[in-house]
Amino acid sequence: MTAERPRVDGDPKADPKVSTLAYFGTELRIRREEAGLSQAELGRRTFCTHSYISRIESASRVPSEEFAQRCDDVLGTGGMFARLWPVVIEHAYPDWFRPFVELEKDAVAIWNFQNQVVPGLLQTEAYAQALFAAGKLANTEELVAARMTRQHILQRDNRARLWAVLDENVLRRVVGSPAVMARQLEVLVEAAQDPRTVVQVIPYEVGAHASMDGPFSGLTMDESADLVYIDGRARGYITAAAEDVAEYRHTYDLLRADALPPRASIAMIAARAKELAS
Protein backbone atom coordinates (compact mmCIF):
# COMPACT_ATOMS: atom_id res chain seq x y z
CA MET A 1 0.00 0.00 0.00
CA THR A 2 2.91 2.29 0.76
CA ALA A 3 6.64 1.87 0.84
CA GLU A 4 6.45 2.02 4.60
CA ARG A 5 6.45 -1.07 6.78
CA PRO A 6 2.86 -1.93 7.88
CA ARG A 7 2.29 -1.25 11.57
CA VAL A 8 -0.66 -3.11 13.00
CA ASP A 9 0.48 -3.32 16.63
CA GLY A 10 -1.66 -6.41 17.19
CA ASP A 11 -4.87 -4.55 16.40
CA PRO A 12 -6.84 -6.46 13.73
CA LYS A 13 -8.75 -3.30 12.85
CA ALA A 14 -5.48 -1.77 11.64
CA ASP A 15 -5.07 -4.43 8.97
CA PRO A 16 -5.68 -2.66 5.62
CA LYS A 17 -7.36 -5.82 4.33
CA VAL A 18 -9.96 -5.39 7.06
CA SER A 19 -10.38 -1.61 7.16
CA THR A 20 -8.33 1.00 5.32
CA LEU A 21 -9.98 3.71 7.40
CA ALA A 22 -8.76 2.08 10.62
CA TYR A 23 -5.34 1.53 9.06
CA PHE A 24 -5.09 5.26 8.27
CA GLY A 25 -6.10 6.13 11.84
CA THR A 26 -3.65 3.71 13.38
CA GLU A 27 -0.78 4.95 11.22
CA LEU A 28 -1.66 8.54 12.11
CA ARG A 29 -1.61 7.75 15.83
CA ILE A 30 1.74 5.95 15.56
CA ARG A 31 3.40 8.70 13.51
CA ARG A 32 1.96 11.41 15.77
CA GLU A 33 3.25 9.71 18.91
CA GLU A 34 6.66 9.12 17.30
CA ALA A 35 6.81 12.86 16.63
CA GLY A 36 5.96 13.55 20.28
CA LEU A 37 2.75 15.42 19.43
CA SER A 38 -0.55 15.33 21.27
CA GLN A 39 -3.81 15.22 19.33
CA ALA A 40 -4.37 18.86 20.22
CA GLU A 41 -0.93 19.89 18.95
CA LEU A 42 -1.32 17.97 15.69
CA GLY A 43 -4.71 19.57 15.29
CA ARG A 44 -3.22 23.02 15.76
CA ARG A 45 -0.51 22.38 13.18
CA THR A 46 -2.94 20.94 10.63
CA PHE A 47 -5.64 23.59 11.28
CA CYS A 48 -8.10 21.04 12.69
CA THR A 49 -9.81 20.51 16.02
CA HIS A 50 -8.71 18.02 18.66
CA SER A 51 -11.97 16.10 18.17
CA TYR A 52 -11.34 15.81 14.42
CA ILE A 53 -7.96 14.15 15.05
CA SER A 54 -9.51 11.87 17.66
CA ARG A 55 -12.25 10.73 15.31
CA ILE A 56 -9.83 9.99 12.50
CA GLU A 57 -7.59 7.95 14.78
CA SER A 58 -10.60 5.99 16.04
CA ALA A 59 -11.81 5.38 12.44
CA SER A 60 -15.07 7.25 12.94
CA ARG A 61 -14.34 10.02 10.43
CA VAL A 62 -12.93 9.86 6.92
CA PRO A 63 -10.01 12.31 6.60
CA SER A 64 -10.05 15.00 3.94
CA GLU A 65 -7.43 15.03 1.22
CA GLU A 66 -6.13 18.37 2.51
CA PHE A 67 -5.74 16.90 5.99
CA ALA A 68 -3.75 13.95 4.64
CA GLN A 69 -1.40 16.34 2.84
CA ARG A 70 -0.95 18.51 5.93
CA CYS A 71 -0.13 15.43 8.03
CA ASP A 72 2.62 14.53 5.58
CA ASP A 73 4.03 18.05 5.90
CA VAL A 74 3.85 18.16 9.71
CA LEU A 75 4.96 14.58 10.39
CA GLY A 76 7.51 14.35 7.59
CA THR A 77 6.02 11.14 6.17
CA GLY A 78 7.07 11.78 2.57
CA GLY A 79 3.58 11.77 1.06
CA MET A 80 2.48 8.51 2.70
CA PHE A 81 -0.86 9.83 3.95
CA ALA A 82 -1.59 11.58 0.64
CA ARG A 83 -0.99 8.27 -1.16
CA LEU A 84 -3.12 6.36 1.33
CA TRP A 85 -6.06 8.79 1.21
CA PRO A 86 -7.53 7.70 -2.17
CA VAL A 87 -7.48 4.09 -0.99
CA VAL A 88 -9.35 5.05 2.19
CA ILE A 89 -12.02 6.88 0.24
CA GLU A 90 -12.34 4.10 -2.32
CA HIS A 91 -13.07 1.56 0.39
CA ALA A 92 -15.30 3.81 2.48
CA TYR A 93 -17.99 3.99 -0.22
CA PRO A 94 -19.56 0.95 -1.89
CA ASP A 95 -17.90 0.32 -5.27
CA TRP A 96 -21.09 1.02 -7.20
CA PHE A 97 -21.66 4.37 -5.43
CA ARG A 98 -18.13 5.72 -5.81
CA PRO A 99 -18.62 7.11 -9.37
CA PHE A 100 -21.66 9.12 -8.27
CA VAL A 101 -19.77 10.65 -5.34
CA GLU A 102 -17.02 11.78 -7.71
CA LEU A 103 -19.49 13.24 -10.22
CA GLU A 104 -21.45 14.94 -7.43
CA LYS A 105 -18.40 17.05 -6.59
CA ASP A 106 -18.50 18.65 -10.04
CA ALA A 107 -22.27 19.19 -10.28
CA VAL A 108 -23.67 22.70 -10.52
CA ALA A 109 -27.07 21.52 -9.28
CA ILE A 110 -28.31 18.48 -7.35
CA TRP A 111 -31.98 17.53 -7.38
CA ASN A 112 -33.04 14.79 -5.01
CA PHE A 113 -36.26 12.99 -4.12
CA GLN A 114 -36.63 10.83 -1.03
CA ASN A 115 -39.73 8.98 0.10
CA GLN A 116 -38.40 7.41 3.32
CA VAL A 117 -35.25 9.12 4.63
CA VAL A 118 -33.53 12.49 4.72
CA PRO A 119 -31.13 12.94 1.76
CA GLY A 120 -27.59 11.87 2.62
CA LEU A 121 -26.18 15.34 2.00
CA LEU A 122 -28.43 16.75 4.74
CA GLN A 123 -28.25 13.99 7.36
CA THR A 124 -26.86 14.52 10.84
CA GLU A 125 -24.26 12.08 12.08
CA ALA A 126 -26.62 10.61 14.69
CA TYR A 127 -29.36 10.13 12.09
CA ALA A 128 -26.98 8.43 9.65
CA GLN A 129 -25.65 6.23 12.46
CA ALA A 130 -29.18 5.08 13.28
CA LEU A 131 -29.97 4.37 9.64
CA PHE A 132 -26.90 2.24 9.00
CA ALA A 133 -27.16 0.51 12.39
CA ALA A 134 -30.69 -0.59 11.49
CA GLY A 135 -29.24 -2.53 8.58
CA LYS A 136 -26.89 -4.47 10.91
CA LEU A 137 -23.94 -3.60 8.68
CA ALA A 138 -20.45 -4.55 9.85
CA ASN A 139 -18.90 -1.34 8.49
CA THR A 140 -21.45 1.09 9.92
CA GLU A 141 -18.80 3.46 11.31
CA GLU A 142 -17.01 3.72 7.97
CA LEU A 143 -20.27 4.32 6.11
CA VAL A 144 -21.27 7.06 8.53
CA ALA A 145 -17.83 8.65 8.30
CA ALA A 146 -17.95 8.57 4.50
CA ARG A 147 -21.39 10.17 4.47
CA MET A 148 -20.27 12.99 6.74
CA THR A 149 -17.22 13.60 4.56
CA ARG A 150 -19.37 13.65 1.43
CA GLN A 151 -21.26 16.63 2.85
CA HIS A 152 -18.15 18.80 2.52
CA ILE A 153 -19.25 19.72 -1.00
CA LEU A 154 -21.96 21.92 0.56
CA GLN A 155 -19.36 23.90 2.50
CA ARG A 156 -17.53 25.21 -0.57
CA ASP A 157 -17.93 28.79 -1.74
CA ASN A 158 -18.84 27.59 -5.23
CA ARG A 159 -21.09 24.79 -3.99
CA ALA A 160 -23.87 23.31 -6.09
CA ARG A 161 -27.49 24.35 -5.75
CA LEU A 162 -29.43 21.64 -3.90
CA TRP A 163 -33.14 20.96 -4.31
CA ALA A 164 -34.65 18.27 -2.08
CA VAL A 165 -38.24 17.04 -2.33
CA LEU A 166 -39.38 14.81 0.53
CA ASP A 167 -42.43 12.66 1.01
CA GLU A 168 -44.10 13.45 4.36
CA ASN A 169 -43.05 9.92 5.38
CA VAL A 170 -39.55 11.33 5.92
CA LEU A 171 -40.83 13.61 8.68
CA ARG A 172 -43.12 11.08 10.36
CA ARG A 173 -40.85 8.05 10.70
CA VAL A 174 -38.70 8.46 13.83
CA VAL A 175 -35.12 7.40 13.08
CA GLY A 176 -32.89 6.81 16.10
CA SER A 177 -34.98 8.49 18.78
CA PRO A 178 -37.34 11.47 19.06
CA ALA A 179 -34.36 13.63 20.08
CA VAL A 180 -32.24 12.46 17.13
CA MET A 181 -35.14 12.99 14.76
CA ALA A 182 -35.98 16.41 16.16
CA ARG A 183 -32.40 17.56 15.69
CA GLN A 184 -32.35 16.16 12.16
CA LEU A 185 -35.44 18.15 11.24
CA GLU A 186 -33.96 21.28 12.81
CA VAL A 187 -30.91 20.81 10.60
CA LEU A 188 -33.18 20.61 7.56
CA VAL A 189 -34.73 23.93 8.54
CA GLU A 190 -31.27 25.44 9.04
CA ALA A 191 -30.04 24.11 5.68
CA ALA A 192 -32.98 25.71 3.91
CA GLN A 193 -31.89 29.13 5.15
CA ASP A 194 -29.10 29.01 2.56
CA PRO A 195 -30.48 30.51 -0.68
CA ARG A 196 -28.76 27.72 -2.62
CA THR A 197 -30.81 25.03 -0.85
CA VAL A 198 -34.53 24.41 -1.37
CA VAL A 199 -36.51 21.84 0.63
CA GLN A 200 -40.10 20.88 -0.17
CA VAL A 201 -42.47 18.35 1.35
CA ILE A 202 -45.20 16.39 -0.41
CA PRO A 203 -47.99 16.11 2.19
CA TYR A 204 -50.04 12.95 2.70
CA GLU A 205 -53.15 14.76 1.47
CA VAL A 206 -51.75 14.68 -2.07
CA GLY A 207 -52.18 10.93 -2.18
CA ALA A 208 -50.29 9.13 -4.94
CA HIS A 209 -47.45 11.07 -6.52
CA ALA A 210 -45.15 10.63 -9.52
CA SER A 211 -42.43 8.58 -7.79
CA MET A 212 -44.18 6.12 -5.54
CA ASP A 213 -41.66 3.52 -6.71
CA GLY A 214 -38.71 5.08 -4.93
CA PRO A 215 -36.01 7.73 -4.53
CA PHE A 216 -33.58 9.14 -7.06
CA SER A 217 -31.05 11.94 -7.41
CA GLY A 218 -30.10 13.97 -10.46
CA LEU A 219 -26.95 15.95 -11.21
CA THR A 220 -26.81 18.95 -13.51
CA MET A 221 -23.28 19.20 -14.85
CA ASP A 222 -21.47 22.17 -16.31
CA GLU A 223 -19.38 20.61 -19.07
CA SER A 224 -20.74 17.08 -19.39
CA ALA A 225 -24.05 15.28 -19.73
CA ASP A 226 -26.50 15.41 -16.85
CA LEU A 227 -27.19 12.14 -15.09
CA VAL A 228 -29.49 10.40 -12.63
CA TYR A 229 -28.73 7.99 -9.80
CA ILE A 230 -31.55 5.54 -9.03
CA ASP A 231 -31.43 3.96 -5.60
CA GLY A 232 -32.00 0.26 -4.99
CA ARG A 233 -32.11 -2.26 -2.17
CA ALA A 234 -28.85 -4.05 -2.93
CA ARG A 235 -27.22 -1.36 -5.07
CA GLY A 236 -28.07 1.68 -7.14
CA TYR A 237 -27.12 2.59 -10.68
CA ILE A 238 -26.31 5.68 -12.71
CA THR A 239 -27.72 6.59 -16.10
CA ALA A 240 -26.69 9.43 -18.39
CA ALA A 241 -28.93 8.34 -21.26
CA ALA A 242 -30.69 11.48 -22.49
CA GLU A 243 -34.12 9.84 -22.60
CA ASP A 244 -33.77 8.53 -19.03
CA VAL A 245 -32.62 11.89 -17.66
CA ALA A 246 -35.51 13.65 -19.45
CA GLU A 247 -37.99 11.20 -17.94
CA TYR A 248 -36.68 11.75 -14.42
CA ARG A 249 -36.65 15.52 -14.91
CA HIS A 250 -40.31 15.34 -15.90
CA THR A 251 -41.02 13.21 -12.84
CA TYR A 252 -39.22 15.72 -10.65
CA ASP A 253 -41.28 18.58 -12.07
CA LEU A 254 -44.44 16.68 -11.15
CA LEU A 255 -43.13 16.04 -7.63
CA ARG A 256 -42.32 19.73 -7.10
CA ALA A 257 -45.77 20.66 -8.38
CA ASP A 258 -47.38 18.36 -5.80
CA ALA A 259 -45.17 19.58 -2.95
CA LEU A 260 -45.93 22.42 -0.59
CA PRO A 261 -44.17 25.71 -1.40
CA PRO A 262 -40.75 26.04 0.28
CA ARG A 263 -41.95 28.32 3.11
CA ALA A 264 -44.92 26.10 3.93
CA SER A 265 -42.67 23.04 3.76
CA ILE A 266 -40.20 24.53 6.23
CA ALA A 267 -43.08 25.46 8.53
CA MET A 268 -44.26 21.83 8.46
CA ILE A 269 -40.76 20.53 9.17
CA ALA A 270 -40.26 22.99 12.03
CA ALA A 271 -43.63 22.08 13.55
CA ARG A 272 -42.78 18.38 13.42
CA ALA A 273 -39.37 19.04 15.04
CA LYS A 274 -41.06 20.96 17.85
CA GLU A 275 -43.55 18.12 18.33
CA LEU A 276 -40.75 15.57 18.64
CA ALA A 277 -38.69 17.76 20.96
CA SER A 278 -41.60 18.09 23.35
N, C-alpha and C positions, 0 to 999 in steps of 0.2 A: 504494500500500500504506500509506504514511503521508504526512503533509504535508511530510515532510523530503525533501530532494533525495537520490536514490539515489546511493550511493557504492560503486562496484565496483572502483575502483583497478586496472583491467585484469585482475582475477582472475575468470575465467568462473564459478567456483564461487560467487561472491558474487551472481550474477544471480538474483533471486528466482524467475524463470521456470525456472531450473535446479534450485535448491535453496534453499528458504526457511530451512532450518537453517543452511546456510553463510552466507546473507545476514545472519541474526541474529548469527552469530559475528563476521562481518566488521564489521558496524556496532558491535558491542560493543567490538571491538579499537580501531576508529577513535575512538569517543567516549571510551574509557578513555585512550588516548594523548593526545587533545586536552586531557583534564583533568589530564594529567601524573601519572597513577597507574600503578603497576606492577600486575601480576596479583595479587601478594601483597597489596598495599594495597587493591585493589578487593575482594578476597576478605575481608579483615578488615572492611571497611565494610559488606559485604553478608552477613556471617556465614557465609561459605563458605571452602573450602580453596583454596589456590593451584591445585591440580590440577583442581578443579572448573571454575575460570575458564578454565584452559588447554584443557580438553576442550570447553567450549562454544565458545570462539573457533576451535577447529580442527574444529568440526562433528562431534564424536564423542560428544556428550552433549546430549540435549534439555534445555533449561533449564526449571526449574519456574516456575509462575506467580508465586510469591512472589519468586523471584529476579529476574524481569523487573520487578516493581514496585519492588524495592529498587534496581535499577540506575537506574530513572527518578529515584528520590529522590536517589541519590548523584551521578549524572551530570547531573542537571537537564535531562533530555530530554523533559519535558512529557508523559509517558505514552506515548512512542513504543514502548518495549519491551513495555509492557503491552498495547498495541494489536496489536503484531506477534506476540505469543506465541500467541494462538489460531490464527493462520495457520500458524505453525510446527508446532503439534501436528496440525492438520488434514492437513498434507501429510506428516507423519512416518509416520502410519498409513495403510494402504490404506483407500480410501473405504468399502468394505464392512465393515471391521472397526471403524471409528470409533464407530458406535453402541454396540457391545458394550463398548468401553473406557469410554465414558461411563456406561453402566448398571452396569458392574462396580464403579465408585467408590461406588455407593449400595447395593450388595448387603450383606445381613447374613450371608450364607453363600455360599461358592463351592464347587461340587463338580465335580471334573474327572477325566476318564479319559484316559489316554494309552497308546497301544500301541507307540510307537516312540521318542518323545523326552520329556525332562523338561518338565513344564508351564512355560509362559513365565514365570509369576510366581515360579518357583523356579530359573530358569536363572542361571548365572554369566555374566559378560560374555564370557569366553573361549569358553564353550560356545555361546552365542548367535552369536558371531562365526563360529565354525566351521560352524554350521548354515546361516546365511545365505550364507556364502561358498561352500558346497557347491552352492547353487542358482545360482551365477554371476550374482547380482543386481547391477545397477549401483548401487543405493542401499543397499548392505549396511550402511554405517556409520550411516545414518539409521535403518534398521530396528533395528539393535542399540541405538542410543541411545534410541529410542522404547520398546523393550522394557525397558530398564533403568529408564527413567522410570516406566513403568507399575507397576513393583514398589513404588513409594512408598506404594501403598495398604496394604501390609502393615506399614508403619512407623508408622501412626497409632495413637493410643491406643484408638480405637473401631473398630479394623480388623475386617473380616469374618472369620468362621471359614472355614478352608480345609481341604477334604478332597480328597486326591489319591490315586487308585488307578492304579497303574502295572503294565503287563505286564512280565514279567521281561526282555523284549526291551530295555526302556529301560536296564537295568543292563548288559546284555551287549554292546550295540553301542558301540564306542569312537568318540566324536565328538571331533574335534580331534586329540588325542593321549592316550596313557595318563595323562599328568600332568594334562591338562585334564579328562579324564573322572574321574580320582580326586578332584580338587578339587570337581568338580560333585557327586559322590556324598557327599562330606564335608559339603557345604552342605545337601544334603537331610537328612542326619542332624542337622545343627545346627538346621535349620528345624523339624524335628519335636520339638525340645525345648520349643518354645512350645506351651502347652496349647491354643491356638486353631488349631493345625495338626496334621492327622493324615495320615500317609503309609502306604499299604499296597501290597504287591506281590502280584500273581497269579503264582505260580510255574509253570514249564513243566509240572510234573507234573499240573496241573489239566487240561491239554489244552485243548479248545475252551471258550471262555467266551461271555458274553452280548453282547459287542461286538467280535466279530472283524472287523466291517466298518469300524471306525475310531474315532477319538477324538471327544469332545464335552465341553462344559462347561456346567454349569447355574448359575443365579443365583437365590438365594432373596432376594426383595425384602421390604422392610418395609411399604411403603404402595402397592405396585403388584403386578401379576401377575408370577409367577415366569416365567423364560424359559430357553431352552436355545440354545446356539451349537453348530452342527454344522460341523466342519472339512471342508475340501475341497481338492482339488489346486489349482484355479485360484482359488477363493474359497470362503468359508464363508457360512453364512446363519443368521439368528436366527429362532426361532419362540417365540411366547408363547401359542399355541393350547393350551388346557387339556388336550386329549386327547394332544397331542404331549409336553407336559411330563410328564404322568402316565406315559406310555410310557417316557420316558427315566429317570424316577425309579425305575420298576420295574426297568429294566435296570441302573441303578446299584446298587440293592439286591442284585441277583444278583451283580454284580461284587464288591461288598464281602464277600458271603458266600463267594465263591471265593478271596478274597485271604487271605494270612497275617494273623494279628492284628498290630496296630501294632508291638508290641515285637519280634516275630519278623521283621517286615518290615524294621525298622531294623537289626536284627542282620545280615540278609542284605545290606542296602545297605552297611553298614560293612565287612563281610567282603570284598565286591567292591571297595570303595575301597582297602582294604589290599592286595588282590591286585594291583590296577593300579599302586599306588604302589611296589610292590616290583619 
